[in-house]
C-alpha cells in the first residue's frame, strides 16, 4: 500500500508511504487518498486528522512525474473538485486537518499543505511551487490560495521563481503554525492534537464549516447564514455538557451529539 491509514481515539492518521519517491503521488496513491477523505467525511467519530509523509526527507514532493500520462491541459480540464491529494481544495470536510510537515513539501505537496487547517513543520522542512521550472503550473490551488495566505510579494516571489522557503520563514507570515526540530516534531503534533480534542467536536465542525462557506462573502451575508453545523452545535447535548463541566470545575466529556 502506498498510503497508511488508521483511526484511533478519534484521530485519523494518514501517511503517504512512498519514501523512495519522496512521497510523490501517483495515480494509485491519488485514488486511495480520495477514498480515505471520503471515508473520513462519513465517519462522525473522527475529530482530527494528521497528514504526513513517510521518512524524514519529504512530506510530499507533489505529482510523480514518472506517472504523468496527461498533458497539462488534459489535467487542468479533468474534474478534480477536491484538488491534489484529495485535500488541496476540499471544501466539504468539516474535521480539522493537521499537516505534519517532516521534510520537502513541493508542488502538489505544498498545495496539500495549503488545504490543511494547522501546519506543524520540522526545522529542515522546505516549501515550494516549482512547477514553472518544468513548464507546468500549480493548478490545484497554488496560484489562488498562496496569495491569500501570504503577503502579496512573498507569494509572488515563490510563484514567479519556484524557489524554496524554509519553515521558519513561512512561520513568520503565519502560514506555518509552529516549527520544531525533527526530534520534537511528533511531540509538537500530539500537543496540538490534544488541544483540538479538548474542544467540543461539534463546535470545531461548526467553526470550520463557517470558515469554508463564508470566507469570500461580505460580512453581513456571512453573519446571516444559518449553517447546518452551527445549528447542530447549538442544540447539542455537548453544549450543555460544556457549561456544566465549567460550573463543576471538571473536564468535559464530549459525546459529539
C-alpha positions in Angstrom: 0.0 0.0 0.0 1.2 3.5 -0.8 -0.8 5.1 1.9 -1.0 4.1 5.6 -4.3 4.9 7.3 -5.5 4.4 10.8 -8.1 5.7 13.2 -7.6 5.6 17.0 -9.1 7.6 19.8 -11.0 9.9 17.4 -7.8 10.7 15.5 -7.3 9.7 11.8 -3.7 9.4 10.7 -2.7 9.4 7.0 0.8 8.7 5.9 1.9 8.9 2.2 4.2 5.9 2.1 6.5 6.3 -0.9 9.7 7.5 0.6 11.8 6.1 -2.3 9.9 8.7 -4.5 9.9 11.4 -1.8 6.3 10.5 -1.2 5.3 11.8 -4.7 1.7 11.0 -5.6 1.0 8.7 -8.5 -2.4 7.7 -9.8 -3.0 4.8 -7.4 -2.0 7.0 -4.4 -4.3 9.8 -5.5 -7.2 7.4 -5.8 -6.5 5.9 -2.4 -6.2 9.4 -0.8 -9.6 10.4 -2.2 -11.2 7.2 -0.9 -9.8 8.0 2.6 -11.0 11.5 2.6 -14.5 10.4 1.6 -14.4 7.8 4.4 -13.4 10.5 7.0 -16.2 12.8 5.9 -18.7 9.9 6.5 -17.2 8.9 9.9 -18.5 11.2 12.7 -16.2 9.5 15.2 -13.2 11.2 13.6 -12.5 14.5 15.3 -9.0 15.3 14.0 -6.8 14.2 11.1 -3.0 14.2 10.9 -1.5 14.1 7.4 2.2 13.4 6.8 4.7 11.6 4.6 6.9 8.6 5.5 10.5 9.0 6.4 12.5 12.2 7.3 13.2 13.6 3.8 9.8 14.6 2.4 6.2 15.3 3.3 5.3 15.1 -0.4 7.2 16.1 -3.5 4.0 16.6 -5.5 3.0 14.6 -8.6 5.2 11.7 -9.6 6.4 12.9 -12.9 7.2 9.3 -13.9 3.5 8.6 -13.7 2.2 11.6 -15.7 0.0 10.3 -18.5 -1.9 13.5 -19.3 -0.9 16.8 -20.9 -1.1 19.9 -18.7 -4.3 20.9 -20.4 -5.9 17.5 -20.0 -5.1 17.6 -16.3 -6.5 21.1 -15.9 -9.9 20.3 -17.5 -10.4 17.0 -15.7 -12.8 17.2 -12.8 -10.9 17.4 -9.5 -13.2 19.2 -7.1 -11.1 18.3 -4.1 -7.7 19.2 -5.6 -4.4 17.4 -5.3 -4.3 14.5 -2.9 -8.0 14.9 -2.3 -7.3 17.8 0.2 -5.7 20.8 -1.6 -9.1 22.4 -2.3 -11.6 20.2 -0.3 -14.4 22.3 1.0 -16.7 19.6 2.3 -14.6 18.3 5.1 -15.6 19.8 8.5 -12.9 18.0 10.6 -9.7 19.8 11.4 -6.6 18.6 9.4 -3.1 19.0 10.8 -0.2 18.8 8.3 2.8 17.2 9.9 5.5 18.5 7.5 8.5 16.3 8.0 10.5 17.5 5.0 10.1 18.8 1.5 6.5 20.0 0.6 6.8 20.7 -3.1 4.3 21.4 -5.9 1.1 19.4 -5.2 2.6 18.5 -1.8 2.6 22.2 -0.9 -0.9 22.6 -2.2 -1.9 19.8 0.1 -0.4 21.8 3.0 -2.4 24.8 1.8 -5.5 22.7 2.2 -4.8 21.9 5.8 -6.0 23.9 8.8 -2.9 23.7 11.0 0.7 23.4 9.7 3.4 22.0 12.0 6.8 21.6 10.5 10.3 20.3 11.2 13.1 22.9 11.1 14.5 21.4 7.9 11.2 21.4 6.0 11.1 23.4 2.8 8.1 24.6 0.8 7.9 25.4 -2.9 5.8 25.5 -6.1 8.4 24.6 -8.6 6.0 23.8 -11.5 7.2 26.7 -13.7 10.7 25.1 -13.7 9.3 22.1 -15.6 6.9 24.1 -17.8 3.8 23.5 -15.6 1.7 25.5 -13.2 0.3 24.8 -9.7 -3.2 24.2 -10.9 -4.6 22.7 -7.7 -4.9 25.9 -5.7 -1.3 27.1 -5.5 -1.9 30.1 -7.7 -5.1 31.0 -6.0 -4.6 30.1 -2.3 -1.0 31.1 -1.8 -1.6 34.9 -2.3 -4.5 34.6 0.2 -2.3 33.1 2.9 1.0 35.1 2.4 1.8 38.7 1.8 1.5 39.5 -1.9 5.2 39.9 -2.7 6.2 36.9 -0.7 3.6 34.7 -2.5 4.6 36.2 -5.9 8.3 35.6 -5.2 7.5 31.9 -4.7 5.2 31.7 -7.7 7.5 33.6 -10.1 10.7 31.8 -9.3 9.8 28.3 -7.9 12.2 28.9 -5.1 12.1 27.1 -1.8 11.3 28.7 1.5 12.2 27.3 4.9 9.6 26.5 7.5 10.8 29.2 9.9 10.4 32.0 7.3 6.8 30.9 6.4 6.1 30.8 10.1 6.9 34.5 10.2 4.0 35.1 7.9 1.6 32.8 9.7 1.4 30.0 7.0 3.2 27.6 9.4 1.8 27.5 12.9 4.8 26.1 14.7 8.3 24.8 13.9 10.4 22.3 15.9 13.5 20.2 15.5 12.7 16.9 13.8 13.2 15.0 17.1 10.5 17.1 18.7 8.0 17.1 15.8 5.8 14.3 17.0 5.6 15.7 20.5 4.5 19.0 19.0 1.9 17.3 16.8 0.5 15.4 19.7 0.2 18.5 21.8 -1.8 20.2 19.1 -4.0 17.1 18.6 -4.7 17.1 22.4 -5.7 20.8 22.2 -8.1 20.0 19.3 -9.6 17.0 21.2 -10.1 19.2 24.3 -12.7 21.2 22.4 -16.2 20.1 21.7 -16.1 18.4 18.3 -19.4 19.9 17.1 -18.1 23.4 17.9 -15.0 22.7 15.8 -17.1 21.3 12.9 -19.2 24.4 13.1 -16.2 26.7 13.1 -14.6 25.1 10.1 -17.8 24.8 8.1 -18.4 28.5 8.7 -14.9 29.5 7.6 -15.2 27.3 4.4 -18.6 28.6 3.5 -18.2 32.3 4.3 -14.6 33.2 3.5 -15.4 35.1 0.3 -18.8 36.5 1.4 -19.4 40.1 2.6 -19.6 40.3 6.4 -23.3 40.8 6.6 -24.1 37.8 4.4 -21.6 35.6 6.3 -23.2 36.5 9.6 -26.7 35.9 8.3 -26.0 32.3 7.2 -27.7 29.6 9.3 -25.3 26.8 8.5 -26.3 23.2 9.5 -23.2 22.5 11.6 -23.8 25.7 13.6 -27.4 24.7 14.3 -26.3 21.2 15.3 -23.8 22.5 17.7 -26.2 25.0 19.3 -28.8 22.3 20.1 -26.4 19.6 21.1 -26.0 17.9 24.4 -22.3 18.8 24.3 -23.3 22.5 24.6 -24.9 21.8 27.9 -22.1 19.5 29.0 -19.5 22.2 28.4 -21.4 24.7 30.6 -22.0 22.0 33.3 -18.3 21.0 33.4 -17.2 24.6 33.7 -19.5 25.1 36.7 -18.5 21.9 38.3 -14.8 22.6 37.7 -14.1 19.3 35.8 -13.1 18.3 32.3 -16.0 18.0 29.9 -16.8 14.6 28.4 -17.7 15.2 24.8 -20.1 12.8 23.0 -20.2 14.6 19.7 -24.0 14.9 19.9 
